[in-house]
Amino acid sequence: MKTRSVFVVALFCVFTIGCNGENRSFEKVIPTPSSMPALTLTSNFTPTPLLTTPQGSAFSPSPISSMTMPQWVTDPKVQILFVPTGTFKEGYKNLTLVNAMTSERFDLQLSADSGDYFWLPDGLHAGMLSRDMPQITLVSMIDGQITSISVPESITRFAAQNLSGPPYPLQASSLHPKDPNFMLLPSWMQLSPDRKYFIYQENYDPKYTSVFEISTNQTIVMTDPNDKYFDLFSEWSPDSRYLAVSQADQEPGMLYHFDSPPTFRLRVYDMNTHQMVASYKDVTFPSWSPDGLKFLFQEWRDWFGESPPCLFDTISGTTKCYYDELIRHKKSNTSQTTFSSIQWSPDKQ
């Protein structure tokens, strides 16, 4: 199977009050995600479905033409970037395939009604959404065949078209537009790794987090909107079974600024039961490791960039922050050292 796109997520972290570089335990320990038992809940709040919408009509695929692809486009070992090319003033005339290793490029010419673009999850097809009608154009990376598919409007109801600016990237929720669970979503809606859920609110409210379940077309409230905490950030576990939600007892300002140090907590919810299974004090903006056993984070000190990277181990319940690394960088640079966009390597090392 080809891999044609990489989603890069900035990894944030945990504020641990009184942490001076030592390892220390948290309130609870999360076992390995694949075998996490149900824990005693500390809230009687029950999630409630908010929205039910029927799925749309049938699809109508129609091959319209083909093109000859360069050999590197059809090579499954080559990582390819999908980039709109042009200018805001003169318009975007091409969607360009770029060889990530050699910078070779191949242009897919846009038609007048070509809009936002996406990869299918298998990386074998690139797609474009029409600006004027619910229609998708798919380009095969294997044989260059171009197919036009009429789709129901329900597939694009979350993907608001950008009619005047550049094409925007979208996410596809399943392998093919014929799939009854196929949807196109904006990149900022957090799609779960198994592509069954995404973070969604019909009207923004920081007092709770809700998810949209694609197969049932339901919006489900996950956190208690009446618990006097504000939801800051959510993160899917790698196996999609859990949703971690960081919260604070104050509503944040711009760039998550707080007038005084807030109280943070991290709560973990089971997507099978929609119930909370773990809670941690003083934890915010975590990111799961690829194996689902650790959280990568930074402490909160006015803002996150001034804090070193930290690791919270869900098995041992301990945290280690790399203060020595921060001190070493400050000694070797005359300018202020900050850490941002902290990320896991694919090998988790």
C-alpha positions as CSV (number, residue, x, y, z in Angstrom):
1,M,0.0,0.0,0.0
2,K,1.3,3.4,-0.9
3,T,1.6,6.2,1.6
4,R,0.9,9.5,-0.1
5,S,0.4,12.0,2.6
6,V,1.7,12.8,6.1
7,F,-0.3,14.7,8.7
8,V,2.1,16.7,10.9
9,V,0.7,17.6,14.3
10,A,2.3,20.0,16.6
11,L,2.9,18.1,19.9
12,F,2.2,20.0,23.1
13,C,2.5,19.0,26.7
14,V,1.7,18.9,30.4
15,F,2.0,21.4,33.1
16,T,3.2,19.7,36.3
17,I,3.1,22.0,39.3
18,G,6.2,21.7,41.4
19,C,8.1,19.7,38.8
20,N,11.8,20.4,39.1
21,G,13.2,17.8,36.7
22,E,12.5,14.8,39.0
23,N,10.3,11.8,38.0
24,R,7.1,11.8,39.9
25,S,3.7,10.0,39.9
26,F,0.3,11.3,38.8
27,E,-3.1,10.8,40.2
28,K,-3.8,7.6,38.2
29,V,-2.0,5.4,35.7
30,I,-3.4,4.5,32.3
31,P,-2.6,0.8,31.4
32,T,-1.7,-0.2,27.9
33,P,-4.4,1.3,25.6
34,S,-5.2,-2.1,24.0
35,S,-6.1,-3.6,27.3
36,M,-7.2,-0.6,29.4
37,P,-9.9,-1.7,32.0
38,A,-12.8,0.4,32.9
39,L,-12.0,2.5,35.9
40,T,-14.3,4.0,38.5
41,L,-15.9,7.1,37.1
42,T,-15.8,10.4,39.1
43,S,-18.8,12.0,37.3
44,N,-22.4,10.9,36.8
45,F,-22.7,12.9,33.6
46,T,-24.1,10.9,30.7
47,P,-23.1,11.8,27.0
48,T,-26.1,12.7,24.9
49,P,-26.6,12.5,21.1
50,L,-27.4,15.9,19.7
51,L,-27.8,15.5,16.0
52,T,-29.0,12.8,13.6
53,T,-28.8,13.2,9.8
54,P,-29.7,10.6,7.2
55,Q,-27.0,9.5,4.7
56,G,-27.3,10.8,1.1
57,S,-28.1,9.3,-2.3
58,A,-26.1,6.9,-4.5
59,F,-22.9,7.7,-6.3
60,S,-22.4,7.9,-10.1
61,P,-18.7,7.3,-11.2
62,S,-17.8,8.3,-14.8
63,P,-14.3,7.9,-16.4
64,I,-13.6,11.0,-18.4
65,S,-9.9,10.8,-19.6
66,S,-6.4,9.7,-18.6
67,M,-2.9,11.0,-18.4
68,T,0.6,9.5,-18.6
69,M,2.2,9.6,-15.1
70,P,6.0,9.8,-14.6
71,Q,7.6,6.6,-13.2
72,W,8.3,8.1,-9.8
73,V,4.6,8.9,-9.3
74,T,3.6,5.3,-9.8
75,D,6.5,4.0,-7.5
76,P,5.0,3.0,-4.2
77,K,8.2,3.8,-2.4
78,V,8.2,7.5,-3.3
79,Q,6.6,9.9,-0.9
80,I,4.6,12.6,-2.7
81,L,3.4,16.0,-1.7
82,F,0.2,17.4,-3.2
83,V,0.5,21.2,-3.5
84,P,-1.6,23.9,-5.2
85,T,0.6,26.2,-7.3
86,G,-0.1,29.7,-8.5
87,T,-0.6,33.1,-6.9
88,F,-3.5,34.6,-5.0
89,K,-3.7,37.5,-7.5
90,E,-3.6,35.4,-10.7
91,G,-5.3,32.3,-9.3
92,Y,-4.2,28.7,-8.8
93,K,-3.8,26.8,-12.1
94,N,-2.3,23.5,-11.0
95,L,-2.2,21.0,-8.3
96,T,1.4,19.8,-8.3
97,L,2.7,16.4,-7.3
98,V,6.2,16.8,-5.8
99,N,8.7,14.1,-5.2
100,A,9.7,14.6,-1.6
101,M,13.1,13.0,-2.2
102,T,14.2,14.6,-5.5
103,S,11.9,17.7,-5.8
104,E,10.7,16.5,-9.2
105,R,7.2,17.8,-10.0
106,F,4.3,16.9,-12.1
107,D,1.4,19.3,-12.6
108,L,-2.3,18.3,-12.7
109,Q,-4.0,21.2,-14.5
110,L,-7.0,22.6,-12.7
111,S,-10.3,23.3,-14.4
112,A,-12.2,26.5,-13.8
113,D,-14.4,24.8,-11.2
114,S,-11.7,22.8,-9.3
115,G,-11.8,23.5,-5.6
116,D,-10.4,21.9,-2.5
117,Y,-8.2,18.8,-2.8
118,F,-7.5,15.6,-0.8
119,W,-5.9,12.2,-0.8
120,L,-7.8,8.9,-0.4
121,P,-6.4,7.1,2.6
122,D,-4.6,4.4,0.5
123,G,-2.6,7.1,-1.3
124,L,-3.5,5.6,-4.7
125,H,-5.8,8.5,-5.7
126,A,-5.7,12.2,-5.5
127,G,-9.1,14.0,-5.5
128,M,-10.5,17.5,-6.2
129,L,-13.8,18.8,-5.2
130,S,-15.8,20.9,-7.6
131,R,-16.6,24.5,-6.5
132,D,-20.0,24.5,-8.4
133,M,-21.6,21.2,-7.6
134,P,-21.3,18.1,-5.4
135,Q,-18.8,16.4,-7.7
136,I,-15.4,14.8,-7.2
137,T,-12.6,14.3,-9.7
138,L,-10.3,11.4,-8.9
139,V,-6.8,10.9,-10.5
140,S,-5.3,7.5,-10.2
141,M,-1.6,7.4,-9.3
142,I,-1.3,4.0,-10.8
143,D,-2.5,4.4,-14.4
144,G,-3.4,8.1,-14.7
145,Q,-7.1,7.5,-15.2
146,I,-9.3,10.5,-14.3
147,T,-12.8,9.7,-13.0
148,S,-15.6,12.1,-12.3
149,I,-18.0,11.1,-9.5
150,S,-21.3,12.8,-8.6
151,V,-21.8,12.6,-4.8
152,P,-24.6,13.6,-2.5
153,E,-24.4,16.9,-0.7
154,S,-24.2,15.2,2.6
155,I,-20.6,14.2,1.9
156,T,-19.5,17.8,1.7
157,R,-21.7,19.4,4.3
158,F,-18.8,19.9,6.7
159,A,-16.4,21.1,4.0
160,A,-17.2,24.7,3.4
161,Q,-15.9,25.7,0.0
162,N,-13.4,28.5,-0.3
163,L,-14.7,30.1,-3.5
164,S,-12.3,33.0,-3.9
165,G,-8.9,31.9,-2.3
166,P,-6.5,29.0,-3.0
167,P,-7.7,25.4,-2.8
168,Y,-7.5,24.0,0.7
169,P,-6.6,20.4,1.8
170,L,-9.4,18.2,3.0
171,Q,-9.5,14.8,4.8
172,A,-11.3,11.8,3.4
173,S,-13.0,9.6,5.9
174,S,-12.8,6.3,4.0
175,L,-11.1,4.6,1.1
176,H,-13.6,5.4,-1.7
177,P,-16.5,7.8,-2.4
178,K,-18.8,4.8,-2.9
179,D,-18.4,3.9,0.8
180,P,-21.6,4.9,2.7
181,N,-19.3,6.4,5.4
182,F,-17.3,8.6,3.0
183,M,-17.1,12.3,4.0
184,L,-14.8,15.2,3.1
185,L,-13.7,17.2,6.2
186,P,-11.6,20.3,6.8
187,S,-8.1,19.6,7.9
188,W,-8.7,21.3,11.3
189,M,-11.5,18.8,12.2
190,Q,-9.5,16.1,14.1
191,L,-10.3,12.8,12.4
192,S,-9.7,9.7,14.5
193,P,-7.0,7.4,13.1
194,D,-9.6,4.7,12.3
195,R,-11.6,7.4,10.5
196,K,-14.8,6.7,12.4
197,Y,-15.1,9.9,14.4
198,F,-14.1,13.5,14.2
199,I,-14.1,16.4,16.7
200,Y,-17.2,18.5,16.0
201,Q,-19.4,21.2,17.5
202,E,-22.3,22.7,15.6
203,N,-21.8,25.9,17.5
204,Y,-18.4,26.5,19.3
205,D,-18.6,26.3,23.1
206,P,-15.4,25.8,25.1
207,K,-17.3,24.3,28.0
208,Y,-17.5,20.8,26.4
209,T,-16.0,18.5,23.7
210,S,-18.2,16.6,21.3
211,V,-17.5,14.1,18.5
212,F,-19.3,13.2,15.3
213,E,-19.8,9.4,14.7
214,I,-19.8,9.0,10.9
215,S,-21.6,5.6,10.7
216,T,-24.5,6.8,12.8
217,N,-24.5,10.5,11.7
218,Q,-24.7,11.5,15.4
219,T,-23.0,14.2,17.4
220,I,-22.1,12.9,20.9
221,V,-21.2,15.1,23.8
222,M,-18.1,13.6,25.6
223,T,-17.4,16.0,28.4
224,D,-19.6,17.5,31.0
225,P,-20.6,21.1,30.0
226,N,-21.6,21.9,33.5
227,D,-18.5,20.9,35.4
228,K,-17.0,24.5,35.5
229,Y,-14.0,23.5,33.4
230,F,-13.1,24.7,29.9
231,D,-11.9,22.3,27.3
232,L,-8.6,23.3,25.7
233,F,-7.4,20.5,23.5
234,S,-8.2,16.9,22.5
235,E,-6.1,14.1,21.2
236,W,-7.0,10.7,19.8
237,S,-5.1,7.6,21.0
238,P,-3.3,5.8,18.1
239,D,-5.8,3.0,18.1
240,S,-8.7,5.4,18.2
241,R,-10.2,3.8,21.3
242,Y,-9.6,6.7,23.6
243,L,-9.9,10.5,23.5
244,A,-7.8,12.6,25.8
245,V,-9.2,16.0,26.6
246,S,-7.2,18.7,28.5
247,Q,-9.1,21.2,30.6
248,A,-8.6,24.2,32.8
249,D,-10.7,26.0,35.4
250,Q,-10.3,29.3,33.6
251,E,-11.3,30.3,30.0
252,P,-8.1,31.0,28.1
253,G,-7.4,34.1,26.1
254,M,-5.6,34.5,22.9
255,L,-2.7,31.9,22.4
256,Y,-3.9,30.2,25.6
257,H,-2.9,33.1,27.8
258,F,-4.2,33.0,31.4
259,D,-4.4,36.0,33.8
260,S,-3.3,33.8,36.6
261,P,-2.0,30.1,36.8
262,P,-5.0,27.9,36.2
263,T,-5.7,24.4,37.4
264,F,-5.2,21.9,34.6
265,R,-6.4,18.3,34.3
266,L,-6.4,15.6,31.6
267,R,-9.4,13.3,31.2
268,V,-9.5,10.2,29.0
269,Y,-12.7,8.9,27.5
270,D,-13.5,5.4,26.1
271,M,-15.0,5.7,22.6
272,N,-16.8,2.4,23.0
273,T,-18.8,3.4,26.1
274,H,-18.4,7.2,25.8
275,Q,-17.5,7.3,29.5
276,M,-14.5,8.8,31.3
277,V,-12.0,6.1,32.3
278,A,-9.0,8.1,33.8
279,S,-8.3,11.5,35.1
280,Y,-4.9,13.3,35.8
281,K,-4.2,16.5,37.7
282,D,-2.2,19.4,36.2
283,V,-1.9,17.9,32.7
284,T,-2.6,19.9,29.5
285,F,-1.9,19.7,25.7
286,P,-0.6,16.1,25.6
287,S,0.2,14.1,22.5
288,W,0.1,10.3,22.5
289,S,3.2,8.5,21.4
290,P,2.9,6.2,18.3
291,D,2.7,3.1,20.6
292,G,0.1,4.8,22.8
293,L,2.1,4.4,26.0
294,K,3.4,7.9,26.6
295,F,2.4,11.6,26.3
296,L,4.8,14.2,25.0
297,F,4.3,17.7,26.4
298,Q,5.7,20.9,27.6
299,E,5.1,22.7,31.0
300,W,2.9,25.8,31.0
301,R,4.8,28.9,32.0
302,D,3.0,32.0,30.6
303,W,3.3,30.2,27.3
304,F,4.6,26.8,26.2
305,G,7.6,27.7,24.0
306,E,9.8,28.5,27.0
307,S,9.5,25.0,28.5
308,P,11.6,22.0,27.7
309,P,10.1,18.7,26.3
310,C,8.7,16.3,28.9
311,L,7.5,12.7,28.7
312,F,4.7,11.2,30.8
313,D,4.8,7.4,31.0
314,T,1.2,6.0,31.4
315,I,2.5,2.7,32.6
316,S,4.8,3.9,35.5
317,G,2.9,7.2,36.0
318,T,6.1,9.2,36.0
319,T,7.2,12.3,34.2
320,K,10.7,13.3,33.0
321,C,11.5,16.8,31.7
322,Y,14.6,17.6,29.8
323,Y,15.8,20.7,31.7
324,D,19.5,20.0,30.9
325,E,18.7,20.3,27.2
326,L,17.1,23.7,27.7
327,I,20.0,24.9,29.8
328,R,22.6,23.7,27.3
329,H,20.8,25.6,24.4
330,K,20.6,28.8,26.5
331,K,24.4,28.7,27.2
332,S,25.3,28.1,23.5
333,N,23.0,30.9,22.1
334,T,22.9,34.6,22.8
335,S,19.2,34.8,21.8
336,Q,16.4,33.4,23.9
337,T,15.9,29.7,23.3
338,T,12.4,28.3,22.8
339,F,10.9,24.9,22.0
340,S,8.0,24.6,19.6
341,S,6.4,22.0,17.3
342,I,7.8,19.2,19.4
343,Q,7.1,15.9,17.6
344,W,7.6,12.1,17.9
345,S,9.8,10.3,15.5
346,P,8.1,7.4,13.7
347,D,10.2,4.9,15.6
348,K,9.1,6.3,18.9
349,Q,12.7,6.8,20.0
